[in-house]
Amino acid sequence: MAAPLRIQSDWAQALRKDEGEAWLSCHPPGKPTLYGSLTCQGIGLDGIPEVTASEGFIVNEINKKSIHISCPEENASSKFLAPYTTFSRIHSKSITCLDISSGGGLGVSSSADGSMKIWQASNGELRRVLEGHVFDVNCCRFFPSGLVVLSGGMDAQLKIWSAEDASCVVTFKGHKGGILDTAIVDRGRNVVSGSRDGTARLWDCGRSACLGVIADCGSSINGMAVGAADNSINLGSPEQMPSVPLCWLRCLQLLHFSLWLLVIGWDTRWKHLSAGREESEVFRFELSDCSYYSWNHIKRVPVQVIHRSGAPVLSLLSFRDGFIASQGDGSCFIVQQDLDYLIELTGADCDPVYKVATWEKQIYTCCRDGLVRRYQLSDL
């Protein structure tokens, strides 16, 4: 992949002033970093600044919220998108998770201040405060209906809430450690949770009961995703297991529900899963925590590895024909197959971007700086 380009986080504000400047840089692997600057030469009648770049960089295109920069020497090109709006009054501290309802009208987020709130997605106006967890709320998401919220906290409890009146309708107990991530099966009859206790559990929402432990990994489960099984894909079994993986990706086939569950966590050794007839481990991959992988699930090797920095990958979201990713150094970007450049979501400076959510052409991020940022892809 081409060398990453970086730009000053508040470039859009800096370049709206006459002779305003913003720094930029290019980071080719194994080579010295190339530094440069952008300078505003004035504001046009259409309100768009006229910007020039220093030697080694080219301004390909600019509008009010985006700028396309390239570095020909390193064959690097990125389009930087500034936030359309920023919500600063939802939480007082670092925002650790967020989600947007299926209709795009509501957002839900959790914070290091111990709160979980529902807000208007268009303007950040507070609608509901969801109170009931003890200690931090690690994860929250809407059910497909957009009227119900699922959350997991450091109190090892999984809770279901009404978005209409903020009442907690169900509390699941069974984990021995904080819940780090959740997944919703289909329309929400069942949910899955992953915990610091190393287990993934399957729950029946209607019966308010745990159907079983579907994975016992021995170390924290940091992330998970559920999708419909495709009988045309036969994953088979790997020829050789990694001996001492840095990180593992485990895929379970839940035969009863015809679904695939992907579980991500940290481990130092291979463990074979034997959890009964309704689930079976299919494969495991060795990973690094600072790279993005596209997998050939037949040959068990990555098709593509994207490594941009040494910062940990915090969020990864499928988007159109590519994905959106965020990292611990404040970077957040979009990769799409039909584009020969990256789209960089700016504004977070060096604070980790913990989570990304989308609705149609809008992208929302939450960050350690306590801000929710909303980006409009139409601004590109």
N, C-alpha and C positions, 0 to 999 in steps of 0.2 A: 504494500500500500504506500501511496505517496507520503512525503514528509508532512507532519501536522503543521498547520498554520495557527497561530494564536493572535488575538487582538485584545486591546484594552477593553475591559468589561463594560464600561460606560461610553463606548465609542460614539454611539448615536447622539448623546448629549454633548460630548466634547466637540464633535464636528458640526454642530449647529451654530457655532460662533465663528465670526470672521477671524481667520488665522488660527483657529482652534486646531489642536493636534491630538493625535492618538497613536500610541505605539503599536507595532505589530512585529511578529517574528516567525521564522520558519525553523523547524527542528528536524533536519535530516538525520537519520540513524547513523551513528558512527562518525559524524562530521560536526564541525563547530556550528553553533546556532547562528542563523542570519538575522540581524536586527534591522528594523526599518521604522518608518513613521508615515502617517497620513496627515495631510494638512488641508484645511478648508480654505478655499480661495474666494468664497462668497456664497450667498444663498440665491438660487434662481427664483424667477417669478412663480414657479410652481411649488416653491417651498423646499425644494431638494438641494442640498449643498453640492457645490462643485469641489470635488476632492482630488488631490494629486497624491501619488505615492513616491516615496524615496527610491533611490536606485536599487534595482533588484526585484522590485515589486510592481505590479500593474493593477490599477482599478479597472475592472472590466465593466461593471455596472453598479449603479447606486440608486436607491430611492429613499423614502423617509425612514423605513425600518430595516432595510437590508443593504448589504454591500458585498459585492463579489470581488475577491482578491485572488491573484495568482502570483506564484513565484516561478518564472520560466526556468531558471537554472536548476531547480529541483523538481520540475514538472508537478508542482503542487498547486491545488486550487480549492478554495472554500468560499461558500456564500454564508455570511454571518447575518443572523436574524436577531434583532433586538426585541425585547418583550413588548407586546401591544399594551399591556397594563400589568401592574404589580399590586398585589393585595398584601398590605402590611399590618392589618388590624385583626386578622383571624386568630393568630397565636402570638404569645409574647416571647417564646423561645424557639429553638430549632424544631422544624417540622419534619417528622420522620417518615410519614406516609400520607398518601392522598389517593383519591379515586373520584371519577366523574360518573354520574348516573347515566343510564342508557339513553335517556332523552336529552342529556346535556344541560339540564336546568339546575342541578344541584351538585355540589362537591362535598366530600367528607375528608377530614384530615385529622391526624393525631400528632401530638407534639411532646417534646421533652419536658414541657411544663405539666404533664400528666393529663392534659385535656384531650377530648375528641369532640369535634364540632362539625355541624352541617351548615353549609353556606350557599348563597346564591352564586352560581358559576359565572354569571355575567358581570357581577360587580363586587363579589366577596362579602356581601351583606350577610351577617350572621342570622341563621334560622333556628338552629337547635343546638343545645349542649348535651352530649351523651355522657352521663355520669354513672359510674358503677364499678369500673375497674379499680383495683388497688395497684399503685405504682404506675409505671409507664405503659402506654398502649403502643405496641410495636407495629401492628398492621390493621388496616381497615379497608373494606371494599363494599361496593353496592352489590346486591343481588341483581339478576337480570331485569327484574320488575322496576328497579329504581326507587322502590318504596321501602326497602329493607336493607339494613347494613349488617355486615359481619365484621367482628373485631376480635383480635387476640392480644393478650397483654402479658406483662412480666409476672402477673399473679397466677399464671398457668390456666387462666380461664378463657374460654371461647364464648362470645356473646352475640346474640342476634337482637337487633334493635328496630323499632319502627321509626322511619324517617319523618312520619307525620306528627307524632306526639312525643318522640324521644324516649318512649318506654322500652325497657329491656324485656323481651318476651320469652327468651330462652337463655339459660346459662349452662354450658357444657363444662363438666369437670372430669379430670382423668389424667391429664398430663402432670408430670412431676417437675417440670421446668417451664420457663417462660415460652410462650408461643411466638414464633418468629415469622411465620407466613401461613397463608391459607389459600385454598382453591375451592371454587364452587362447581359442583357437578351439574351439568346441563342447566335446568331452570331453577335449581336450588333445593331439590328434595334432599340431596345429600351434600355435605361439605367435607373437606379434608384439611387437616391442620398439621403443621410441622413444628417441632419444639426443640428447645435446648436439651431436653432429656434424651434426644436422639431418636425419638419415635415419630412416625406419621400415623395419625388416627383417622378413621372414616366414621362420620356421624350421620345419624338419621334425624333430620330436623323435625319431622312430624311427630316422632316418638320421643324426641329429646334424649336420645340414647346413643352410646358409642357402639358401632357395629363391629369394631375390632381394631387391633394394631396391625397396620398393613406394611409397616417397615420398622425395624429396630436396628438402627445403624451404629449405635455406640458413641456417636458424636453429634453435635448440633446440626439440625436441618435448617438451612438458611433460606431456602427458596423452593417453590414447587409450582407445577402447572399441570392442568388436566386438559385433555383433548380427546375427541372421538377416535376410536380405533379404526384403522383401515385394513381390511383383510387382504388387500392386494400387496401389502408390505410385510414381508417375512423377515424379521430381524435376525432370526436364527440365534446362534451363540458364538461368542468371540473365540478365536483360535488360541489366544494366549492372554491371560489376565495381567494387568500391570502389577508389578511386585510391591512397589512402595509409592503409590500415587500421592501427589501433593493435594489434590482435590478430586472428588469423585462425582460423577453424574450417574444416577441410578434410574432405570426405567422399569416400572412395574406394569404388568398387564392385569387389570382388574376384570377378570372374565365375567363376573356376575353383572357388571355394568357396561361391558364392552368399551372400556376407556383406557387411555394411557395416562399414567401419572409420572411426571418427571420430578425427582427430588434432588436438590443440590445441597451439599454440605462439605464439611472438612473431615478428613480421615487420614490415618497413616498406614492402614493395612486393608487388605481385601477381606470382606465378610460375605459369606454366602447367605442369602435370605431363604428361610424356610418357614413360611407363615401360613401354611394350609393350602387348600385346593383353589381358593378364589383369587390368589395372586401369585405371580412368579417373577423373579428377577430376569430381565432379558439381556441387558448389557450395562457396562460401566465404562466411562472414559476418563483418562487422565487430563486434568485441566490446570491452568494457571489462573490466579485470581485477577490478573491485570490484562487479559486478552479476551477477544471475542472470537468465537469459533462457528464455522459452518461445517456440518458433519456429513460424511458419507457413511450412513448407518449400516451399509453392507460390508464395506472394507474396514470399518471401525477407525478411520483416520479422518482428520480435518481436511475439508476441501479448501478452506481459506482460514487464515489466522490474521486478525487485525490487532496489532499492538501499537498503542499510541503513546503510552506513558507508563510509569511504574505505579500509578495510582490504582487502587482497587476498583473493580467494576461493581457498581451499586444497584443499577437498574438496567433491565434489558426488556424491550417491548417490541413485539412484532408490529410493523407498520407498513401498510400497502405491500410493495414487493421488496421490502427491506426491513430495517429495524431502527429503533431509537435506543440509544445507550447513554448512560450517565456514569461519571466517575468521581472518585474522592478528591480530585484536584479542581472541581468546579466545572469541568468540561461536560457538555451534553451535545450530542450530534445525531444526525440522521444519515443513514446509508441507504441509498436506493439504487437498484440495478440499472435503471435507465438514465442515471446522471453520472457524469464524469467528474463530479466534485461532491464534497461533503457539504451538508447544511449544518452549521454550528449555531446552537441556541445560546446566546450570550447573556451576560448580566450577573452571573453568580460569582464572578471573580474567582477566588481560590477556595471558597466554601463548598463542601461536598453537596452534590445534588443527589438526594436519597431516592427519589421516586419520580416517575413520569407517567402521566395519564393523558389520553386523547379522547376527543369527540369531534367527529367529522374533520374540519380543517383547523381545529384548535388543539393546541398542546399545552398541558399544564405541568409545571415542575414544582417540587418543594425542596427546600434547601436548609442548610444549617444556619443561615442568616435569618431564619424566621419568616421568609417571604414565600408567597406563592406567585409564580410568574405565569402569565398566559400569553401564548404566542399565536399569531394568526398566519397560517401558511399562505393566505391570500396576499399578505404583505410581500411575498417573494416576487 
